[in-house]
Structures are given as structure tokens and as C-alpha cells.
Amino acid sequence: MSAAEGAQGGRLPRARLVVLGRDGCGKTALCVRFLTRRFIGEYDRQREVTYRCRKEVDGEPIELEILDTANKQVSGLPGHAPLERSIRWGDGFVLIYSVTDRGSFQAVSRLKRLIDHVKQALGIPAIIVANKCDMEGGRVVRPEEGQALASDLRCGFFELSVADGGGYEAVEAALAALVREVRRGALHSRVLHVRRALISRLARSKTMQW
Ligand SMILES: Nc1nc2c(ncn2[C@@H]2O[C@H](COP(=O)(O)OP(=O)(O)OP(=O)(O)O)[C@@H](O)[C@H]2O)c(=O)[nH]1
């Protein structure tokens, strides 16, 4: 796991985050907002892009790689090979939908199931972001529905607008929560690793005594 590897190898800890969601829900806008603090209205992007940046979360520096997946991948659900490759690569996941698009909301459960399936594990760090809450007039997904889905899937939940004045702070808070989860997961696997090593060493020394 990259966050753990970095800490042990003396390099800056790293985490790989993957942004997943239906086309047009604001994946690129979210990434660009996080990286540049700006909201840029239109993008012409067909392929996935990986962004790299250094940030501080809770006063500790971290190197982030953020994969902005292409919409083609998500509409190809389930079992689309490039999407599965992206999921295998990631340590933590942003599942984003637009509150103005029920289809994007429905895609979140399918994406989460795919993550659990590809990773063959439960409790993979993931957050749900309900985007475009500035478009109250066009809202078709209520905040309670998003909250209920997040509790069901055991994910953090953030309703925000990437476009709004406070968009940067909201996106930063959401991604910081995800980084914390990734760090917790990395710590947990380090503890398990040490525990396994100790048990096997103990077993070996007992064998020698006999
Ligand atoms: N009003 C409003 N518009 C937004 C918001 N976030 C993104 N948009 C707009 O929604 C459209 C789609 O945003 P993108 O970031 O390209 O969405 P995407 O999920 O990357 O789309 P694909 O690349 O097609 O998968 C753009 O016109 C954005 O300007 C938001 O919070 N509020």
C-alpha cells in the first residue's frame, strides 16, 4: 500500500485516489478545483488523466496521485476492464454523483459493488460526493437519500458544489477525510504485518526449544 510504503522507505507517504462517477457529474471539475482552487466551467476530455500533487492533511505532508476516470469507463459497467484496472490501482475512492441526475446517483451503488468485487475486500476507503448542490432548481436527489446511501455503503458523505464560492474548502475537506481513511487502512495493514511476523517468529522459536 503506497501510504505505508512511503512512510517506511523514508519517502513522503503516498496515496492513490480514484474519482469515479457517471459522465457530467463533475469529476474533472472536482479534481481541477482541488489542484488549482479554481472552478473551470468546461473541459474537453476523452481520456483518463492522473494528477500529482503534494498536500498536507492534519499537518502531515502526503503525495497524492488522483486519477480522473473517463466517462466511457463508467457507462461500460459492469466488468469493464479499464475501469477494473483503475480500481485495482487505487487506495481510496471518490464516488461522485450530481444531485441533478438520478442516473448518476444510481451508478454509485454499482461502482461501490465493483470496488468491493475487484478489491476482494470490505472497508476499502471511499467517500460519496453529492455535487452541484448550487443547482437547487434542478435537484432530483434529496440530501437524505445521499446520506442513507452513504450509511448503507459505509462511506463518508459530502454534499457540496464544486462551482460554489466555498467549493475549494468543501472539496478539500472531503478529500482530507478520504486521505485519513487511507492512512488508517495503511496503519491497520502495517499492524497486521508486524503481528503476523511476530507470530511466525514465536512459532519458530518454540519449535527450536522442543
Ligand atoms: N452548476 C454546477 N455545475 C457544475 C458543477 N460541477 C461541475 N459542473 C459542470 O458540469 C459539467 C460537467 O463537469 P465535468 O467536470 O466535465 O464532469 P465529468 O464528470 O468530468 O464529465 P465526463 O468527463 O464527461 O465524465 C461542466 O459543464 C461543469 O462546468 C457544480 O458544482 N455546479
The ligand as an SDF file (V2000), in Angstrom:
LIG
                    3D

 32 34  0  0  0  0  0  0  0  0999 V2000
  -23.6180   24.3060  -11.5570 N   0  0  0  0  0  0  0  0  0  0  0  0
  -22.6120   23.4600  -11.4180 C   0  0  0  0  0  0  0  0  0  0  0  0
  -22.0270   22.9280  -12.4960 N   0  0  0  0  0  0  0  0  0  0  0  0
  -21.0100   22.0590  -12.3020 C   0  0  0  0  0  0  0  0  0  0  0  0
  -20.5360   21.7080  -11.0210 C   0  0  0  0  0  0  0  0  0  0  0  0
  -19.5290   20.8320  -11.1560 N   0  0  0  0  0  0  0  0  0  0  0  0
  -19.3730   20.6360  -12.4670 C   0  0  0  0  0  0  0  0  0  0  0  0
  -20.2620   21.3790  -13.1720 N   0  0  0  0  0  0  0  0  0  0  0  0
  -20.4440   21.4310  -14.6170 C   0  0  0  0  0  0  0  0  0  0  0  0
  -20.8730   20.1510  -15.0540 O   0  0  0  0  0  0  0  0  0  0  0  0
  -20.3470   19.8640  -16.3450 C   0  0  0  0  0  0  0  0  0  0  0  0
  -19.5840   18.5350  -16.2970 C   0  0  0  0  0  0  0  0  0  0  0  0
  -18.4710   18.6870  -15.4370 O   0  0  0  0  0  0  0  0  0  0  0  0
  -17.1790   17.7770  -15.6140 P   0  0  0  0  0  0  0  0  0  0  0  0
  -16.2530   18.1030  -14.5120 O   0  0  0  0  0  0  0  0  0  0  0  0
  -16.6740   17.8380  -17.0090 O   0  0  0  0  0  0  0  0  0  0  0  0
  -17.8570   16.3460  -15.3740 O   0  0  0  0  0  0  0  0  0  0  0  0
  -17.1640   14.8900  -15.5620 P   0  0  0  0  0  0  0  0  0  0  0  0
  -17.7990   14.0100  -14.5660 O   0  0  0  0  0  0  0  0  0  0  0  0
  -15.6890   15.0180  -15.5280 O   0  0  0  0  0  0  0  0  0  0  0  0
  -17.6740   14.5420  -17.0050 O   0  0  0  0  0  0  0  0  0  0  0  0
  -17.0400   13.4510  -18.0410 P   0  0  0  0  0  0  0  0  0  0  0  0
  -15.6530   13.9000  -18.3640 O   0  0  0  0  0  0  0  0  0  0  0  0
  -17.9960   13.5350  -19.1880 O   0  0  0  0  0  0  0  0  0  0  0  0
  -17.0780   12.1400  -17.3510 O   0  0  0  0  0  0  0  0  0  0  0  0
  -19.4620   21.0360  -16.7240 C   0  0  0  0  0  0  0  0  0  0  0  0
  -20.2130   21.8940  -17.5390 O   0  0  0  0  0  0  0  0  0  0  0  0
  -19.1610   21.7060  -15.3930 C   0  0  0  0  0  0  0  0  0  0  0  0
  -18.9410   23.0910  -15.5390 O   0  0  0  0  0  0  0  0  0  0  0  0
  -21.1810   22.2980   -9.8780 C   0  0  0  0  0  0  0  0  0  0  0  0
  -20.8610   22.0640   -8.7080 O   0  0  0  0  0  0  0  0  0  0  0  0
  -22.2080   23.1530  -10.1520 N   0  0  0  0  0  0  0  0  0  0  0  0
  1  2  1  0
  2  3  2  0
  2 32  1  0
  3  4  1  0
  4  5  2  0
  4  8  1  0
  5  6  1  0
  5 30  1  0
  6  7  2  0
  7  8  1  0
  8  9  1  0
  9 10  1  0
  9 28  1  0
 10 11  1  0
 11 12  1  0
 11 26  1  0
 12 13  1  0
 13 14  1  0
 14 15  2  0
 14 16  1  0
 14 17  1  0
 17 18  1  0
 18 19  2  0
 18 20  1  0
 18 21  1  0
 21 22  1  0
 22 23  2  0
 22 24  1  0
 22 25  1  0
 26 27  1  0
 26 28  1  0
 28 29  1  0
 30 31  2  0
 30 32  1  0
M  END
$$$$
